[in-house]
Amino acid sequence: MLQRLQSVYLLIAAVCLSLMALSPLITFKASEGEKAEQLVFTIYAIEYEQTSPIIAKGGHDNKALAYLAYGLAVLLLISIFQFKNRPLQIRLARMGYLLSGALLLSIIVTSYRAAETLKLPNLDWTPGWTMFLPAIAMVCCVLAYFRIKADEALVKSVDRIR
């Protein structure tokens, strides 16, 4: 049934993963004397900007994270409509929290490697609110997983009584 609590959890996780494109995940700023650099890490790209003494811009395409996030959101939306096939829904929810953990880990590793490109000593980083959305999605997937397992156990116990 679509009005079950696990459907709400899976929908929240899918919405969280879809909202990751709205703002930068992390912004790195570094300055030393006259030299100032900024690195903006979004789900689509890593953009570099040097503001002084010479203005320079560059970037690196990072579409793999976007494909992973949106593919995972579609997987979770498909999982919502698999309420009649609970074993499949359990597997999809488990895959959802594992993939959202992998997404969070890859964001952390990629941002760390991007920060290494700024070789200035005074590195200031500011996480965006979208940085925490994969963790929220992972928690929602785990909660949905346990709710689906509880439903499956309830159905098996009722079948055993019959």
Disulfide bonds with the S-S distance in Angstrom:
none
